[in-house]
Amino acid sequence: MSEPADIAACTERFNDAVRAFTPPVPSRHAKLMPFKDGIVELRQKGGSYRLIRELLATINVAVGTDTIARFLAEVNGEPSPQRTTKRPSRGRVSAPIANQVRPAAAPPSVPQPTALPLTPQPRPAAPVPTPMITTPAERPRTRGPRIADPSNL
């Protein structure tokens, strides 16, 4: 391919292929493209998306009404329908944490072990947890229903 004649021939063939190229049909609405004119005409005559879907189903083209609406919005320039969410999105607001009594930190004079002993030793008994909050009004609210405390009734 070092000869200028070969390079010119290859360039010419490439340019011919570029000129003859046609982009492929978009696959997004490939089922509906052959029926574009009929769908647009039905919509202009006041046909509903459901009617268009049923007519397309008679010729074995199964699409949804939302797909037809998006297709028409893309092809015809109609405004696209707004999608509705099934669940309203609510931002969760966390309850402010009440002033909690925190235990004092361990004194810094306690030496920390640096290495584990080679022989297994029994674990010391776990200290009994003491409640940090004493009154029910100071307890942070947990998830779930609010249930009355029977001792306060």
Sine and cosine of phi, psi and omega as CSV:
sin_phi,cos_phi,sin_psi,cos_psi,sin_omega,cos_omega
0.00,0.00,0.35,0.94,-0.03,-1.00
-1.00,0.08,-0.26,0.97,-0.02,-1.00
-0.98,0.20,0.61,-0.79,0.00,-1.00
-0.89,0.46,-0.49,0.87,0.00,-1.00
-0.92,0.38,-0.64,0.77,0.02,-1.00
-0.92,0.39,-0.65,0.76,0.02,-1.00
-0.90,0.43,-0.66,0.75,0.01,-1.00
-0.91,0.42,-0.64,0.77,0.00,-1.00
-0.92,0.40,-0.67,0.74,0.02,-1.00
-0.91,0.41,-0.65,0.76,0.02,-1.00
-0.90,0.44,-0.65,0.76,0.01,-1.00
-0.90,0.43,-0.68,0.73,0.02,-1.00
-0.90,0.44,-0.65,0.76,0.02,-1.00
-0.90,0.44,-0.70,0.72,0.01,-1.00
-0.90,0.44,-0.61,0.79,0.06,-1.00
-0.90,0.45,-0.65,0.76,0.01,-1.00
-0.91,0.41,-0.60,0.80,0.02,-1.00
-0.91,0.41,-0.67,0.74,0.00,-1.00
-0.92,0.40,-0.56,0.83,-0.05,-1.00
-1.00,0.09,-0.12,0.99,-0.05,-1.00
-0.93,0.37,0.72,-0.69,0.15,-0.99
-0.83,-0.56,0.72,-0.69,-0.03,-1.00
-0.91,0.41,0.54,-0.84,0.01,-1.00
-0.93,0.36,0.41,-0.91,0.03,-1.00
-0.92,0.39,0.74,-0.67,0.00,-1.00
-0.87,0.50,0.71,-0.70,-0.07,-1.00
-0.99,0.15,-0.12,0.99,-0.04,-1.00
-0.88,0.48,-0.72,0.69,0.01,-1.00
-0.84,-0.54,0.64,0.76,-0.07,-1.00
-0.89,0.46,-0.57,0.82,0.01,-1.00
-0.92,0.40,-0.55,0.84,-0.11,-0.99
-1.00,-0.02,-0.32,0.95,-0.07,-1.00
-0.84,0.55,-0.68,0.73,0.01,-1.00
-0.90,0.44,-0.37,0.93,-0.06,-1.00
-0.96,-0.29,0.32,0.95,-0.10,-1.00
-0.84,0.54,-0.75,0.66,-0.05,-1.00
-0.88,0.47,-0.68,0.73,-0.01,-1.00
-0.92,0.40,-0.63,0.78,0.01,-1.00
-0.92,0.40,-0.69,0.73,0.01,-1.00
-0.90,0.44,-0.67,0.74,0.00,-1.00
-0.90,0.43,-0.68,0.73,0.04,-1.00
-0.88,0.48,-0.65,0.76,-0.01,-1.00
-0.92,0.38,-0.61,0.79,0.03,-1.00
-0.92,0.38,-0.48,0.87,0.03,-1.00
-0.99,0.13,-0.01,1.00,0.05,-1.00
0.99,-0.13,0.22,0.98,0.03,-1.00
-0.94,0.34,0.65,-0.76,-0.01,-1.00
-0.99,0.15,0.26,-0.96,0.04,-1.00
-0.89,0.45,-0.59,0.81,0.02,-1.00
-0.90,0.43,-0.66,0.75,0.03,-1.00
-0.89,0.45,-0.69,0.72,0.01,-1.00
-0.89,0.45,-0.66,0.75,0.02,-1.00
-0.89,0.46,-0.67,0.74,0.01,-1.00
-0.92,0.39,-0.63,0.77,0.04,-1.00
-0.92,0.40,-0.62,0.79,0.05,-1.00
-0.93,0.36,-0.53,0.85,0.02,-1.00
-0.92,0.40,-0.46,0.89,0.02,-1.00
-0.93,0.37,-0.37,0.93,0.03,-1.00
-0.94,-0.33,0.42,0.91,0.08,-1.00
0.88,0.47,0.63,0.77,0.15,-0.99
-0.90,-0.43,0.97,-0.24,-0.07,-1.00
-1.00,-0.09,0.94,-0.33,0.07,-1.00
-0.66,-0.75,0.32,-0.95,0.01,-1.00
-1.00,-0.06,0.25,-0.97,0.00,-1.00
-0.92,0.39,-0.55,0.83,0.04,-1.00
-0.91,0.41,-0.60,0.80,0.03,-1.00
-0.91,0.42,-0.65,0.76,0.03,-1.00
-0.90,0.43,-0.66,0.75,0.01,-1.00
-0.90,0.44,-0.68,0.73,0.03,-1.00
-0.92,0.38,-0.60,0.80,0.04,-1.00
-0.88,0.47,-0.73,0.68,0.01,-1.00
-0.91,0.41,-0.60,0.80,0.03,-1.00
-0.90,0.43,-0.61,0.80,0.00,-1.00
-0.97,0.26,-0.66,0.75,-0.09,-1.00
-0.99,0.11,-0.73,0.69,-0.17,-0.98
-0.99,-0.10,-0.25,0.97,-0.01,-1.00
1.00,0.07,0.23,0.97,0.08,-1.00
-0.94,0.35,0.46,-0.89,0.06,-1.00
-0.91,0.41,0.69,-0.72,-0.03,-1.00
-0.96,0.29,0.63,-0.77,-0.01,-1.00
-0.93,0.36,0.57,-0.82,0.01,-1.00
-0.97,0.23,0.74,-0.68,0.04,-1.00
-0.99,0.17,0.68,-0.74,0.03,-1.00
-0.98,-0.22,0.59,-0.81,0.06,-1.00
-1.00,0.05,0.55,-0.83,-0.02,-1.00
-0.96,0.27,-0.53,0.85,-0.02,-1.00
-0.85,-0.52,0.76,-0.65,0.07,-1.00
-0.93,0.36,0.67,-0.74,0.00,-1.00
-1.00,0.06,0.84,-0.55,0.01,-1.00
-0.91,-0.42,0.75,-0.66,0.08,-1.00
-0.98,0.21,0.73,-0.69,0.00,-1.00
-0.99,0.10,0.71,-0.70,0.02,-1.00
-0.94,-0.35,0.83,-0.56,0.00,-1.00
-0.99,0.12,0.59,-0.81,0.01,-1.00
-0.96,0.28,0.59,-0.80,0.03,-1.00
-0.92,0.40,0.64,-0.77,-0.02,-1.00
-0.99,0.15,0.77,-0.63,-0.01,-1.00
-0.94,0.34,0.31,-0.95,0.04,-1.00
-0.89,0.46,0.85,-0.52,-0.03,-1.00
-0.95,-0.32,0.56,-0.83,0.06,-1.00
-1.00,0.10,0.85,-0.53,-0.04,-1.00
-0.96,-0.28,0.64,-0.77,0.02,-1.00
-0.94,0.35,0.48,-0.88,0.00,-1.00
-0.93,0.37,0.51,-0.86,0.00,-1.00
-0.95,0.31,0.40,-0.92,0.01,-1.00
-0.90,0.43,0.61,-0.79,-0.01,-1.00
-0.90,0.44,0.59,-0.81,-0.06,-1.00
-0.94,0.34,-0.17,0.98,-0.05,-1.00
-0.98,0.20,-0.18,0.98,0.00,-1.00
-0.96,0.27,0.85,-0.53,-0.01,-1.00
-0.95,0.32,0.63,-0.78,0.01,-1.00
-1.00,-0.08,0.69,-0.72,0.03,-1.00
-0.93,0.37,0.63,-0.78,-0.04,-1.00
-0.98,-0.19,-0.50,0.87,-0.01,-1.00
-0.71,-0.71,0.47,-0.88,0.03,-1.00
-0.99,0.17,0.63,-0.78,0.06,-1.00
-0.94,0.35,0.48,-0.88,-0.05,-1.00
-0.97,0.24,-0.50,0.86,0.01,-1.00
-1.00,-0.08,0.65,-0.76,0.01,-1.00
-0.93,0.36,0.69,-0.72,0.02,-1.00
-0.86,-0.51,0.49,-0.87,-0.01,-1.00
-0.92,0.39,0.58,-0.81,0.02,-1.00
-0.97,0.25,0.60,-0.80,0.07,-1.00
-0.95,0.33,0.41,-0.91,-0.01,-1.00
-0.89,0.45,0.68,-0.74,0.00,-1.00
-0.94,0.34,0.69,-0.73,0.02,-1.00
-0.93,0.38,0.53,-0.85,0.01,-1.00
-0.96,0.29,0.82,-0.57,-0.02,-1.00
-0.93,0.36,0.72,-0.69,0.06,-1.00
-0.98,-0.19,0.63,-0.78,-0.02,-1.00
-0.91,0.40,0.70,-0.71,-0.01,-1.00
-0.98,0.19,-0.47,0.88,-0.07,-1.00
-0.90,-0.44,0.74,-0.68,-0.11,-0.99
-0.98,-0.18,-0.57,0.82,-0.07,-1.00
-0.97,-0.23,0.54,-0.84,-0.02,-1.00
-0.90,0.44,-0.44,0.90,-0.03,-1.00
-0.93,0.35,-0.40,0.92,-0.04,-1.00
-1.00,-0.02,-0.16,0.99,-0.01,-1.00
-0.92,0.39,0.69,-0.72,0.07,-1.00
-0.95,0.33,0.57,-0.82,-0.03,-1.00
-0.97,0.26,0.72,-0.69,0.03,-1.00
-0.98,-0.17,0.16,-0.99,0.03,-1.00
-0.94,0.35,0.41,-0.91,0.06,-1.00
0.95,-0.31,-0.03,-1.00,-0.04,-1.00
-0.95,0.32,0.41,-0.91,0.03,-1.00
-1.00,0.03,0.89,-0.47,-0.06,-1.00
-0.91,-0.41,0.72,-0.69,-0.02,-1.00
-0.93,0.36,0.60,-0.80,0.05,-1.00
-0.99,0.11,0.89,-0.46,-0.09,-1.00
-0.91,0.42,-0.38,0.92,-0.01,-1.00
-0.96,0.27,-0.29,0.96,-0.01,-1.00
-0.99,-0.11,0.01,1.00,-0.06,-1.00
-0.99,0.12,0.00,0.00,0.00,0.00
